[in-house]
Amino acid sequence: MFYHLLYPLRDLFFGFNVFKYITFRAAGAAVTSFLLCMILGPVIIRKLKQFKVGQVVRGEEAKGIYEFHKDKAGTPTMGGLLIVTAIILSTVLWADLTNKYVLLAILSTAWLCVVGFVDDYIKLSLKRSKGLTARSKFIGQIILGFLIGLYIYFDPQIGENLDIPFLKNAFVDLGVFYILFTIVVIVGSSNAMNLTDGLDGLAIGCTIMVALAYTALSYMTGNFTISDYLNITYIPGTGELAIFCAAILGAGLGFLWFNSNPAEVFMGDTGSLALGGAIGIVATFIKKELLLLLVGGIFVAEALSVILQVASFKLFNKRIFLMAPLHHHFQMKGWPENKVVVRFWIVAAILALLSLSTLKLR
């Protein structure tokens, strides 16, 4: 909005010229989303308490971890409404709203937020730890993944080529199977974030690291000079996604203010499904899908721990971890919650920096 309102007035006041720079608007989006969270946070938390939107802690289903989390019962959840609201509002204020990638990112995030909201609502209304069935949740995510994949497949600027990280001019033409690949990326990233959201500040702290990396990656992908120098795929218009990612970064910092231990509010599936999906969508738009495995290594490890645990138990009747997802394994080993969270943040930060530092390895 600011771009459309103020940049055309640059001839009247030269200072408005700064609104043409993506870096300036990205910084503005980050600060705006942070401030929105700080301002709206207490209001939304108070309303959630009034409506008794409290966390349901698993008891009989997970006895081993119940003792660590029983005090969290009743803590307001569905705080993802705060995060998504801040992201969308700040992106609308600072981004070029004629940019198709920004619009698709906003709409997709809102879609997944609705899926998560329905899931949380069922949990709260029925007072149980499980909301939507896995099938229903997957259908909502798959529909979105299919539509995004279909759009990318027919978008001449992106196309169906899969960029291979660390190799010079290495691409794999997936053809129509790129649509299926996009579904896997979006559904996988959305659910991996959901699995990670189990400790105070864990998921949102790791999201901040990933959002920071993808802010830089989006800007470089949409900048011809930088992308040519780094020998990465140049996709016109994707630089605006840096503003969307910066809004995620700012909203993440703002939400962490209230979500740090002891948490005053949880994001719930309303936030985790939306944030994970948003990162996956940005990754597909800028052709950095495979790099997401490294950037979001914490989320990948959390998801793999669940897959391996279930597979091992069903095939061999043995558990690999004391409990899955992975963060609960370390809790069961005796690590305090804060230590698990901060150490995962450290690893997430290192992976994000490593991902950026390896762009010249081609």
DORO-911896 format. One record per residue: residue in three letters; x, y, z of N, C-alpha, C in turn. Coordinates in steps of 0.05 Angstrom, whole numbers, padded with zeros to 5 digits, always signed. Atoms other than C-alpha are relative to their C-alpha. Last residue first. Layout:
ALAXYZXYZXYZ ...
END
This chain:
ARG+00012+00009+00025+00571-00485-00152+00022-00003-00022 LEU-00011+00026+00005+00590-00473-00080-00014-00013-00024 LYS-00021-00002+00020+00575-00399-00083+00013-00027-00006 LEU+00011-00008+00026+00508-00408-00049+00021+00002-00021 THR-00006+00020+00020+00541-00447+00008-00011+00007-00028 SER-00029+00000+00006+00545-00389+00057+00007-00019-00023 LEU-00008-00024+00014+00470-00378+00055+00029+00000-00009 SER+00014+00000+00026+00453-00450+00073+00007+00025-00017 LEU-00014+00019+00018+00507-00451+00127-00013+00000-00028 LEU-00024-00013+00009+00477-00389+00159+00016-00018-00020 ALA+00008-00023+00017+00408-00420+00162+00025+00014-00011 LEU+00009+00011+00025+00437-00486+00188-00008+00022-00020 ILE-00023+00010+00015+00476-00450+00242-00008-00011-00027 ALA-00015-00024+00009+00414-00411+00264+00025-00009-00017 ALA+00015-00012+00022+00372-00475+00267+00015+00024-00011 VAL-00003+00017+00024+00426-00510+00308-00014+00012-00024 ILE-00029-00002+00009+00428-00453+00357+00005-00016-00025 TRP-00003-00026+00013+00352-00451+00361+00028+00004-00011 PHE+00012+00003+00026+00351-00526+00376+00001+00027-00016 ARG-00019+00016+00017+00400-00514+00432-00011-00005-00028 VAL-00023-00017+00007+00356-00458+00460+00020-00015-00018 VAL+00009-00021+00018+00293-00501+00459+00024+00017-00010 VAL+00007+00012+00025+00324-00563+00490-00006+00022-00021 LYS-00025+00009+00013+00358-00522+00544-00005-00013-00027 ASN-00014-00023+00011+00293-00485+00560+00026-00008-00014 GLU+00014-00010+00024+00255-00551+00568+00015+00024-00013 PRO+00021-00020-00006+00305-00580+00617-00011+00011-00026 TRP-00007-00028+00006+00344-00640+00589-00023+00018+00008 GLY-00005-00017-00023+00328-00704+00627+00009+00028-00006 LYS-00027+00005-00009+00332-00757+00573+00008+00017+00024 MET+00001+00025-00014+00256-00754+00568+00028-00008+00010 GLN+00013-00005-00026+00262-00681+00549+00000-00025+00017 PHE-00020-00013-00017+00313-00700+00496-00012+00008+00027 HIS-00021+00019-00006+00265-00749+00465+00020+00011+00020 HIS+00009+00015-00023+00209-00698+00470+00020-00022+00008 HIS-00004-00017-00024+00248-00652+00424-00010-00014+00025 LEU-00027+00000-00011+00254-00708+00373+00003+00016+00025 PRO-00022-00010+00016+00180-00718+00359+00026+00003+00017 ALA+00000-00018+00023+00177-00772+00385-00023+00020+00001 MET+00026-00010+00009+00191-00808+00450+00004+00018-00024 LEU+00016+00003-00024+00248-00849+00479-00029+00010-00004 PHE-00002-00023-00018+00273-00853+00408-00017-00006+00025 ILE-00026-00011+00004+00285-00914+00364+00006+00022+00021 ARG-00001-00029+00003+00225-00952+00390+00029+00009-00003 LYS-00021-00013-00015+00217-01027+00378+00000+00030-00005 ASN+00010-00003-00027+00158-01069+00355+00021+00012+00019 PHE-00017+00016-00018+00199-01088+00293-00009+00001+00030 LEU-00015+00022+00013+00156-01065+00235+00014-00019+00019 LYS+00019+00017+00014+00102-01023+00270+00014-00024-00013 PHE+00018+00013-00019+00149-00994+00322-00019-00020-00014 SER-00015+00019-00016+00205-00980+00273-00019-00015+00018 ALA-00008+00023+00017+00158-00947+00223+00014-00021+00016 VAL+00025+00015+00007+00125-00903+00276+00008-00025-00016 GLN+00011+00012-00025+00192-00881+00306-00024-00017-00007 LEU-00017+00023-00008+00224-00870+00238-00011-00014+00024 ILE+00003+00021+00021+00166-00826+00214+00016-00025+00007 VAL+00026+00012-00002+00164-00787+00279-00004-00023-00020 SER+00000+00015-00025+00239-00775+00281-00027-00013+00004 LEU-00013+00026+00004+00237-00756+00207-00001-00017+00026 ALA+00018+00017+00015+00187-00700+00222+00011-00028-00005 GLU+00024+00005-00017+00229-00670+00278-00019-00019-00015 ALA-00008+00020-00020+00294-00677+00237-00024-00008+00018 VAL-00004+00026+00014+00262-00642+00177+00006-00022+00021 PHE+00027+00010+00007+00236-00585+00221+00002-00028-00013 ILE+00013+00007-00025+00306-00576+00251-00028-00012-00005 GLY-00009+00026-00010+00337-00579+00182-00012-00009+00026 GLY+00019+00009-00021+00296-00521+00157+00007-00027+00011 VAL+00009-00024-00015+00352-00487+00119-00018-00008+00023 LEU-00023-00009-00016+00382-00555+00099-00008+00024+00017 LEU-00009+00022-00017+00320-00590+00074+00022+00007+00018 LEU+00016-00001-00025+00295-00523+00049+00006-00023+00019 LEU-00016-00013-00021+00353-00524+00000-00015+00002+00026 LEU-00019+00020-00012+00314-00576-00039+00017+00013+00021 GLU+00015+00020-00014+00256-00527-00051+00019-00020+00015 LYS-00018+00009-00021+00298-00467-00069-00013-00021+00017 LYS-00016+00024+00009+00265-00453-00136+00021-00008+00020 ILE-00027-00009+00007+00242-00382-00116+00019-00023-00007 PHE+00001-00023+00018+00167-00397-00119+00028+00008-00008 THR+00007+00009+00027+00176-00467-00090+00000+00023-00020 ALA-00021+00017+00010+00213-00443-00028-00005-00009-00029 VAL-00022-00018+00008+00163-00387-00017+00022-00016-00013 ILE+00010-00014+00024+00107-00439-00016+00022+00019-00011 GLY-00002+00019+00023+00145-00483+00033-00008+00013-00026 ILE-00028+00004+00007+00156-00424+00080+00003-00019-00024 ALA-00009-00025+00012+00082-00406+00078+00030-00003-00008 GLY+00008-00002+00028+00062-00478+00090+00010+00024-00014 GLY-00015+00020+00015+00103-00482+00153-00007+00000-00029 LEU-00028-00008+00002+00075-00416+00178+00017-00020-00016 ALA-00003-00023+00017+00003-00433+00163+00029+00008-00005 LEU+00006+00009+00027+00004-00503+00192+00004+00023-00020 SER-00021+00018+00009+00040-00478+00255-00005-00009-00029 GLY-00024-00013+00008-00005-00417+00266+00020-00019-00013 THR+00006-00024+00014-00075-00444+00268+00025+00014-00010 ASP-00001+00007+00028-00047-00511+00289-00007+00024-00018 GLY+00019+00019+00009-00035-00478+00356+00004-00008-00029 MET+00009-00006+00028+00005-00414+00364-00021-00020-00009 PHE-00011+00018+00019+00010-00421+00440-00011+00006-00028 VAL+00018+00008+00022-00001-00365+00489+00015-00019-00018 GLU+00026-00012-00006+00028-00339+00555-00021-00008-00021 ALA+00016-00012+00022+00087-00386+00548-00026+00011+00011 PRO+00025+00015+00003+00132-00398+00608-00019+00015-00019 ASN+00006+00014-00025+00178-00400+00570+00000+00018+00025 SER-00024+00010-00014+00176-00356+00508-00008-00011+00027 ASN-00001+00029+00002+00109-00351+00472+00025-00012+00014 PHE+00021+00011-00016+00092-00279+00490+00001-00031+00002 TRP+00002-00016-00024+00155-00245+00465-00020-00012+00020 LEU-00018+00013-00019+00162-00302+00415+00000+00015+00027 PHE+00014+00022-00013+00100-00275+00380+00018-00013+00021 GLY+00022-00010-00017+00134-00209+00366-00014-00021+00015 LEU-00013-00013-00023+00198-00242+00341-00021+00011+00019 GLY-00011+00021-00017+00157-00288+00296+00013+00012+00025 ALA+00022+00012-00015+00116-00230+00270+00010-00022+00019 GLY+00008-00019-00021+00180-00194+00251-00023-00011+00017 LEU-00022-00003-00020+00209-00255+00215-00009+00019+00022 ILE+00000+00024-00017+00143-00271+00181+00021+00002+00022 ALA+00024-00002-00017+00139-00199+00156-00003-00024+00019 ALA-00007-00018-00022+00210-00206+00131-00023+00005+00019 CYS-00017+00015-00018+00188-00267+00091+00009+00017+00024 PHE+00018+00019-00013+00131-00227+00059+00016-00016+00021 ILE+00017-00015-00018+00178-00170+00043-00018-00018+00016 ALA-00017-00007-00022+00230-00217+00014-00015+00016+00021 LEU+00005+00020-00021+00174-00244-00029+00018+00005+00024 GLU+00021-00010-00018+00179-00179-00068-00006-00019+00023 GLY-00013-00016-00020+00245-00205-00097-00020+00011+00020 THR-00001+00014-00025+00204-00258-00132+00014+00015+00022 GLY+00023-00004-00017+00184-00210-00187+00001-00013+00027 PRO+00010-00027-00003+00232-00234-00240-00024+00001+00018 ILE+00028+00000+00005+00260-00304-00227-00012+00028+00005 TYR+00013-00026-00003+00335-00310-00233-00029-00002-00008 THR+00022-00006+00019+00362-00380-00221-00013+00027+00006 ILE+00025+00012-00008+00427-00380-00183-00022+00009-00019 ASN+00007+00022+00018+00496-00367-00212-00024-00016+00010 LEU+00000+00024-00016+00518-00325-00152-00007-00025-00017 TYR-00026+00003-00014+00538-00267-00196+00002-00026+00015 ASP-00020+00006+00021+00477-00276-00241+00027-00004+00012 SER+00005+00028+00009+00431-00280-00181+00019-00008-00021 ILE-00009+00018-00021+00462-00216-00152-00004-00029-00009 THR-00028-00003-00004+00455-00176-00216+00011-00020+00020 PHE-00015+00012+00022+00386-00202-00234+00030+00001+00004 ASN-00019-00021+00008+00355-00189-00166+00018-00012-00021 GLY+00014-00020+00015+00292-00232-00154+00018+00023-00010 THR+00012+00013+00023+00331-00293-00132-00014+00020-00018 MET-00021+00007+00020+00375-00251-00087-00011-00013-00025 TYR-00011-00025+00011+00316-00219-00051+00021-00006-00022 SER+00021-00012+00017+00281-00286-00042+00011+00025-00014 LEU+00001+00017+00025+00344-00319-00015-00020+00012-00020 ALA-00024-00005+00017+00356-00262+00035-00002-00015-00026 THR+00001-00028+00007+00285-00265+00062+00023+00007-00018 TYR+00017-00002+00024+00289-00340+00058-00005+00029-00008 ALA-00014+00011+00023+00347-00341+00107-00015+00004-00025 LEU-00023-00018+00006+00313-00294+00156+00015-00010-00024 ALA+00011-00023+00014+00248-00335+00151+00022+00020-00007 VAL+00006+00008+00028+00287-00399+00168-00011+00025-00016 MET-00025+00006+00014+00318-00368+00230-00005-00006-00029 ILE-00014-00026+00003+00252-00337+00254+00026-00004-00016 THR+00013-00013+00023+00217-00404+00242+00014+00027-00006 CYS-00012+00012+00024+00266-00438+00290-00011+00013-00026 GLY-00028-00008+00000+00245-00389+00345+00014-00011-00025 ILE-00001-00028+00010+00171-00398+00327+00029+00010-00001 ALA+00007-00002+00028+00176-00474+00332+00003+00029-00010 LEU-00016+00016+00018+00213-00477+00398-00006+00005-00029 GLY-00019-00015+00016+00184-00418+00437+00016-00016-00021 ASP+00003-00029+00000+00151-00460+00490+00022+00013-00016 LEU-00012-00012-00023+00155-00534+00470-00002+00031-00002 GLY+00006+00015-00024+00114-00576+00423+00011+00011+00026 ASP+00012-00018-00020+00110-00538+00358-00009-00016+00024 THR-00020-00014-00015+00159-00581+00319-00012+00017+00023 LEU-00013+00019-00018+00106-00629+00295+00020+00013+00018 ASN+00020+00008-00019+00065-00572+00265+00011-00020+00021 MET+00002-00022-00019+00126-00544+00230-00019-00007+00023 ALA-00025+00001-00015+00138-00612+00198+00000+00022+00021 ASN+00002+00020-00022+00064-00614+00179+00025-00002+00016 SER+00022-00007-00018+00067-00550+00138-00002-00018+00024 SER-00009-00023-00016+00135-00565+00108-00021+00008+00020 GLY-00022+00008-00018+00113-00634+00085+00009+00023+00018 VAL+00011+00017-00021+00046-00612+00057+00021-00007+00020 ILE+00018-00016-00017+00079-00555+00019-00012-00016+00023 VAL-00014-00022-00014+00138-00594-00007-00018+00015+00019 VAL-00017+00013-00020+00099-00658-00024+00014+00022+00017 ILE+00017+00009-00021+00046-00618-00061+00016-00011+00023 THR+00009-00024-00015+00100-00582-00100-00019-00008+00023 PHE-00022-00008-00017+00130-00649-00120-00007+00024+00017 LEU+00000+00018-00023+00062-00673-00145+00023+00007+00019 ILE+00024-00006-00016+00057-00611-00189-00001-00018+00025 TYR-00007-00022-00017+00129-00621-00212-00024+00008+00018 PHE-00004+00010-00027+00107-00688-00238+00008+00022+00020 VAL+00026-00003-00015+00079-00652-00299+00003-00011+00029 GLY+00024+00000+00016+00150-00643-00324-00025+00003+00017 LEU+00019+00018-00011+00203-00659-00273-00026-00002-00016 ASP+00026-00007+00011+00259-00627-00312-00020-00021+00009 VAL+00014+00025+00007+00320-00636-00267-00028+00009-00009 PHE+00030-00001-00002+00368-00578-00264-00011-00028-00007 ALA+00011+00027-00003+00443-00570-00252-00030+00002+00005 ASN+00018+00004+00022+00472-00504-00279-00012-00029+00001 LYS+00002-00021+00019+00529-00508-00228-00018-00008-00023 LEU-00010+00008+00026+00517-00556-00171-00006+00021-00020 PHE-00029+00005-00001+00511-00535-00098+00012-00009-00026 PRO-00019-00017-00015+00435-00540-00097+00029-00009-00003 ILE-00016+00017-00017+00397-00577-00153+00020+00018+00015 ASP-00028-00010-00003+00343-00532-00183+00014-00018+00020 LEU-00008+00002-00028+00280-00571-00203+00030+00008+00002 ASN-00027+00009-00006+00252-00549-00270+00006+00000+00030 GLU+00000+00025-00014+00176-00545-00276+00028-00011+00006 GLY-00002+00025+00014+00170-00473-00295+00003-00024+00018 ILE-00009+00020-00019+00185-00410-00257+00004-00026-00014 GLN-00023-00011-00015+00180-00351-00305+00012-00020+00019 PRO-00025+00002+00016+00137-00389-00355+00024+00011+00015 ASP-00013-00026-00002+00083-00401-00302+00026-00001-00015 PHE+00007-00016+00023+00043-00461-00325+00011+00028+00000 TYR-00005+00016+00025+00076-00510-00278-00005+00016-00025 ILE-00028-00002+00006+00078-00457-00223+00007-00015-00026 TYR-00007-00027+00008+00003-00449-00224+00029+00002-00009 LEU+00012-00004+00026-00010-00524-00224+00008+00028-00010 GLY-00016+00016+00019+00037-00533-00165-00009+00005-00029 ILE-00026-00014+00003+00003-00477-00127+00017-00014-00021 LEU+00005-00025+00014-00066-00508-00141+00026+00016-00004 PHE+00006+00005+00028-00042-00578-00123-00004+00026-00016 GLY-00025+00008+00014-00008-00555-00059-00005-00005-00030 LEU-00017-00023+00003-00071-00519-00037+00025-00006-00016 ILE+00014-00018+00019-00115-00579-00050+00016+00025-00005 ILE-00005+00010+00027-00063-00623-00016-00014+00017-00021 GLN-00027-00007+00008-00064-00581+00048+00006-00008-00029 GLY-00002-00029+00001-00139-00584+00057+00027+00009-00010 ILE+00015-00008+00024-00140-00658+00039+00001+00031-00003 PHE-00016+00004+00024-00084-00671+00088-00015+00009-00025 LYS-00021-00020+00000-00123-00641+00146+00017-00002-00026 SER+00013-00026+00006-00185-00682+00129+00021+00022-00002 ARG+00009-00001+00028-00144-00746+00125-00012+00027-00008 ALA-00024-00004+00016-00107-00733+00190-00008+00002-00030 THR-00014+00025+00007-00174-00726+00224+00023+00006-00018 LEU+00007+00012+00026-00189-00656+00248+00014-00027-00003 GLY+00020-00016+00013-00178-00643+00322-00010-00014-00025 LYS+00001+00003+00029-00140-00688+00369-00023+00015-00012 SER-00026-00008+00011-00121-00668+00441+00001-00003-00030 ARG-00018+00023+00005-00193-00669+00466+00025+00010-00014 LYS-00018+00004-00023-00241-00619+00498+00018-00025-00004 LEU+00004+00027-00009-00294-00627+00443+00018-00007+00024 SER+00028+00003-00004-00299-00552+00430-00007-00028+00012 LEU+00009-00016-00023-00225-00541+00441-00030-00005+00006 LYS-00013+00008-00025-00200-00596+00396-00012+00013+00024 ILE+00011+00026-00006-00252-00581+00342+00013-00011+00026 TYR+00027-00005-00011-00233-00507+00344-00013-00027+00008 ASP-00001-00010-00028-00159-00523+00337-00028+00002+00012 ASP-00012+00021-00016-00170-00564+00274+00001+00007+00029 VAL+00021+00020-00003-00217-00512+00245+00010-00023+00017 PHE+00020-00011-00018-00165-00458+00259-00022-00021+00005 GLY-00010+00003-00027-00110-00500+00227-00020+00009+00020 VAL-00001+00029-00005-00149-00507+00162+00008-00005+00029 VAL+00028+00009-00003-00166-00432+00165-00001-00030+00006 CYS+00008-00010-00027-00092-00414+00176-00029-00009+00006 LEU-00011+00019-00019-00075-00459+00116-00007+00009+00029 TRP+00013+00026+00004-00120-00417+00072+00008-00020+00021 ALA+00027-00003-00012-00095-00351+00100-00015-00026-00002 THR-00003-00001-00029-00023-00372+00085-00027+00002+00014 SER-00006+00027-00009-00043-00391+00015+00004-00002+00030 LEU+00024+00017+00001-00078-00325+00003+00005-00028+00010 ILE+00020-00010-00020-00018-00284+00027-00024-00018+00001 ALA-00011+00006-00026+00033-00325-00013-00019+00008+00022 LEU+00003+00029-00003-00010-00322-00076+00010-00008+00028 LEU+00029+00005-00004-00015-00246-00069-00005-00030+00005 VAL+00008-00010-00026+00060-00239-00059-00029-00007+00006 TYR-00011+00018-00019+00075-00283-00119-00007+00008+00029 LYS+00016+00024-00002+00027-00245-00164+00011-00019+00021 ASN-00018+00022+00004+00058-00177-00151-00015-00026+00005 THR+00005+00010+00027+00005-00123-00160+00018-00025-00006 LEU+00023+00017+00000+00004-00114-00085-00009-00008-00028 ASP+00013-00007+00025+00075-00087-00084-00024-00019-00004 ALA-00007+00013+00025+00092-00099-00011-00014+00012-00025 TRP-00027-00006+00011+00094-00053+00049+00006-00012-00027 LEU-00009-00028-00003+00023-00045+00077+00026+00006-00016 VAL+00018-00018+00016-00006-00110+00050+00010+00029+00001 THR-00006+00005+00028+00055-00148+00077-00017+00018-00018 SER-00025-00013+00006+00046-00115+00145+00008-00004-00029 LEU+00003-00029-00001-00027-00134+00148+00026+00014-00007 ILE+00017-00010+00023-00017-00205+00124-00002+00030+00000 ILE-00014+00005+00026+00041-00221+00171-00016+00012-00023 ALA-00022-00018+00002+00009-00188+00233+00015-00003-00027 THR+00011-00028+00003-00057-00224+00222+00023+00020-00004 VAL+00010-00003+00028-00021-00290+00211-00011+00027-00005 ILE-00022+00001+00019+00018-00284+00276-00009+00006-00028 LEU-00017-00024-00004-00040-00262+00319+00022+00002-00020 LEU+00016-00022+00010-00087-00315+00292+00016+00026+00002 GLY-00007-00003+00028-00031-00365+00305-00016+00022-00014 GLY-00015-00025+00003-00045-00352+00378+00010+00004-00028 MET+00010-00013+00024-00097-00408+00372+00013+00027-00003 THR-00011+00009+00024-00079-00427+00444-00013+00014-00024 PRO+00014-00007+00025-00091-00396+00512+00015-00011-00025 THR-00014-00023+00012-00057-00435+00569-00014+00006-00027 GLY+00015-00025-00003-00110-00481+00599+00013+00025-00010 ALA+00029+00003+00006-00064-00540+00609-00014+00026+00006 LYS+00007-00016+00023+00008-00517+00610-00029-00001-00007 ASP+00004-00027-00009+00020-00543+00681-00008+00019-00023 LYS+00026-00002-00012+00010-00614+00655-00006+00028+00010 HIS+00017-00020+00013+00068-00607+00607-00027+00004+00014 PHE-00014-00024+00009+00128-00641+00638-00019+00022-00009 GLU-00010-00014-00024+00086-00691+00677+00015+00025-00007 TYR+00021-00015-00013+00049-00710+00614+00010+00016+00024 ILE-00006-00029+00002+00111-00730+00576-00020+00017+00015 GLY-00028-00006-00005+00114-00803+00594+00006+00029+00000 LYS-00005-00001-00029+00038-00810+00600+00029+00009+00005 ALA-00029-00004-00001+00026-00794+00527+00008+00004+00029 GLU-00012+00006+00026-00044-00816+00506+00031+00003+00001 GLU-00003+00029+00005-00069-00821+00577+00014-00007-00025 GLY-00005+00014-00025-00055-00748+00590+00005-00029-00005 ARG+00005+00029+00001-00050-00703+00530+00007-00013+00026 VAL-00025+00015-00002-00053-00629+00546-00007-00030+00001 VAL+00006+00026-00011-00112-00588+00520+00025-00017+00000 GLN-00014+00024+00010-00092-00516+00511-00010-00025+00014 GLY-00024+00010-00014-00143-00463+00529+00011-00026-00011 VAL-00014+00014+00021-00192-00422+00488+00027-00010+00011 LYS-00010+00025-00011-00234-00403+00549+00012-00018-00022 PHE+00015+00021+00014-00271-00349+00510+00009-00028+00008 GLN+00028-00005-00005-00246-00297+00560-00018-00022-00012 LYS+00006+00009-00027-00177-00327+00558-00029+00003+00007 LEU-00002+00029+00000-00174-00321+00483-00006-00011+00027 LYS+00025+00010+00012-00198-00249+00489-00001-00030+00000 ARG+00022-00005-00019-00142-00232+00538-00027-00011-00011 ILE-00004+00019-00022-00090-00265+00493-00023+00003+00020 ILE+00008+00026+00010-00117-00226+00433+00002-00021+00022 VAL+00029-00001+00005-00113-00159+00470-00010-00028-00008 PRO+00014+00000-00026-00044-00173+00500-00031-00001-00004 GLY-00004+00024-00016-00017-00192+00431-00016-00001+00026 LEU+00024+00016+00000-00048-00136+00390+00002-00024+00018 ILE+00023-00016-00007+00004-00083+00407-00025-00018+00002 MET-00004-00012-00026+00066-00127+00410-00025+00015+00009 CYS+00001+00022-00020+00044-00169+00351+00001+00011+00028 LEU+00028+00010+00000+00029-00107+00310-00004-00022+00020 LEU+00016-00019-00016+00097-00078+00330-00030-00009+00001 PHE-00008+00002-00028+00133-00140+00304-00017+00018+00018 SER+00012+00024-00010+00093-00140+00240+00007-00005+00029 THR+00029-00003-00003+00110-00067+00229-00013-00025+00011 VAL+00006-00017-00023+00184-00076+00243-00030+00003+00005 ALA-00008+00014-00024+00190-00134+00195-00006+00015+00025 ALA+00019+00022-00005+00149-00100+00141+00007-00015+00025 GLY+00025-00012-00010+00191-00036+00146-00021-00021+00007 ALA-00005-00008-00027+00255-00076+00139-00025+00012+00013 ALA-00002+00025-00016+00226-00110+00078+00006+00006+00029 ARG+00027+00009-00006+00205-00042+00051-00001-00026+00016 PHE+00013-00019-00018+00275-00014+00056-00028-00010+00008 THR-00013+00002-00027+00307-00076+00026-00013+00018+00020 ILE+00011+00023-00014+00256-00077-00031+00012-00003+00028 TYR-00021+00020-00007+00276-00008-00053-00013-00022+00017 LYS-00004+00018+00022+00222+00031-00090+00019-00022+00007 PHE+00020+00021+00001+00197+00061-00025+00002-00018-00024 VAL-00010+00024-00014+00262+00099-00016-00020-00023-00002 ASN-00014+00018+00018+00240+00148-00070+00009-00026+00013 PHE+00018+00023+00006+00190+00178-00021+00013-00019-00020 GLY-00003+00021-00020+00247+00221+00006-00018-00024-00005 PHE-00020+00020+00009+00251+00260-00059+00002-00023+00020 PHE-00019+00001-00022+00186+00297-00043+00019-00024-00005 LEU+00008-00021-00019+00139+00321-00097+00019+00001+00024 ASP-00007-00025+00013+00173+00280-00152-00007+00024+00018 ARG-00029-00005-00003+00173+00219-00106+00008+00027-00013 LEU-00003-00028-00008+00096+00222-00102+00029+00008+00003 PRO+00007-00017+00022+00088+00157-00142+00003+00030+00006 TYR-00021-00001+00021+00128+00122-00087-00008+00017-00024 LEU-00022-00019-00005+00079+00143-00033+00021+00001-00022 LEU+00009-00027-00008+00011+00111-00048+00023+00021+00000 HIS+00018-00011+00020+00029+00049-00088-00008+00029+00007 TYR-00014-00001+00026+00091+00031-00047-00018+00013-00021 PHE-00018-00024-00001+00056+00049+00018+00014+00003-00027 MET+00017-00024+00000+00000+00000+00000+00017+00025+00000 
END
